[in-house]
Amino acid sequence: MHLKKLIDFRSDTVTLPSKEMLQNIQNATLGDDVYGEDGAVSELQDYTAKLLGKEAALFFPSGTQSNLTAILSHCQRGDEVLIGKSYHTNVYEARGASVLGGVGICPIETSDSGSMNIEDMLDQIKDDDPHYAVTKLLCLENTFSGRVQPQSELDELAKAAHSNNLKVHLDGARLFNAHIHSGLTMKQLTKSFDSVSICLSKGLGSPVGSLLVADKPTINRAHRLRKMLGGGMRQVGVIASCGMYALENNIQRLQVDHDNAKLLASGLASIEELSIEFSESQTNMVFVNCPDSHRVGLEKFLFEKEIIVSNLERGRLVCHLGIEEKDILFVIDTFKDYFK
Ligand SMILES: Cc1ncc(COP(=O)(O)O)c(C=O)c1O
């Protein structure tokens, strides 16, 4: 059966591995990673730790498990973590840190573009008083909704947290997009943080996988916690080798996704009925607001042309390696056809 290629804007997680990526599996040195014997996993962990300028790295099946493990590595039961109110770790990770680790979550207001005010953060660090939980950790996110957080602001937040004896974790699920947009090295982007989680299964196009990087003692604690969470995997070089391919081949090409997102944003901005959030798309995401009266009709019209969007209430359109420039031009024309 011949399946037509869908233009799927729901997320950069929908990409399929390329032939070359799959070929990497054939050449991978496999072993039982619970015994520390999978060569492909060890290679990926060492490579990532070096790339991000930290002592050690640990491979995870998902960003959610990597973030959760990071929080549990830094906090004990009864401790508290400060997290941006709209950040993924606060909203979309099922409160795993509280449910499984007994760690309280204190959400901090953030702006639409994801920045956290330093005073708001400092206000929530609790005094050493038996009435309060012990504030142990600050969790930040970069990129947030496709926005690259100003590095000086992140560094200042981390510095302020550190001077109050907090550790700082960064959810860097799309940190490679920040690297491409800002021109900062991965080491510059991670320097201020005690631990960083990155995802291989988003813009980098790997089917599965995330890594946590930190110093050795933190990764040693994370290793035990990962086992406890059921994340110890066996011949997992099968997927780690895809991740290695992604790191070696798919970082620079993120610029293509960023260019496509800019093209899409400017094309859709020319349609009177639509409004685009943020003056300029920075990475691979475009947010489009569509009037209620058109939403269902437009989604259906797009779907008939094999274009998938998640919903157009605050429509997030995500560009990725499965979408080419010619697709973007077709999509802009299709939107225009609908409103003609
Ligand atoms: C910012 C951010 N952090 C973490 C995650 C969690 O990653 P995973 O879906 O691999 O659990 C996601 C997933 O979309 C994300 O967007």
The ligand as a Tripos MOL2 file, in Angstrom:
@<TRIPOS>MOLECULE
LIG
   16    16     1     0     0
SMALL
NO_CHARGES

@<TRIPOS>ATOM
      1 C1          9.8630   21.0150   27.0170 C.3       1 LIG1
      2 C2          9.6670   19.5470   27.1640 C.ar      1 LIG1
      3 N1         10.2530   18.9140   28.1870 N.ar      1 LIG1
      4 C3         10.1210   17.5940   28.3830 C.ar      1 LIG1
      5 C4          9.3800   16.8290   27.5160 C.ar      1 LIG1
      6 C5          9.1900   15.3610   27.8180 C.3       1 LIG1
      7 O1          9.7200   14.5290   26.8610 O.3       1 LIG1
      8 P1          9.1130   13.0640   26.6200 P.3       1 LIG1
      9 O2          7.9060   13.2290   25.7670 O.co2     1 LIG1
     10 O3         10.2330   12.3500   25.9350 O.co2     1 LIG1
     11 O4          8.7850   12.4900   27.9390 O.co2     1 LIG1
     12 C6          8.7560   17.4320   26.4220 C.ar      1 LIG1
     13 C7          7.9480   16.6320   25.4900 C.2       1 LIG1
     14 O5          7.3070   17.1010   24.5860 O.2       1 LIG1
     15 C8          8.9040   18.8400   26.2420 C.ar      1 LIG1
     16 O6          8.3180   19.4710   25.2270 O.3       1 LIG1
@<TRIPOS>BOND
     1     1     2 1
     2     2     3 ar
     3     2    15 ar
     4     3     4 ar
     5     4     5 ar
     6     5     6 1
     7     5    12 ar
     8     6     7 1
     9     7     8 1
    10     8     9 2
    11     8    10 1
    12     8    11 1
    13    12    13 1
    14    12    15 ar
    15    13    14 2
    16    15    16 1
@<TRIPOS>SUBSTRUCTURE
     1 LIG1         1 GROUP 0 **** ****
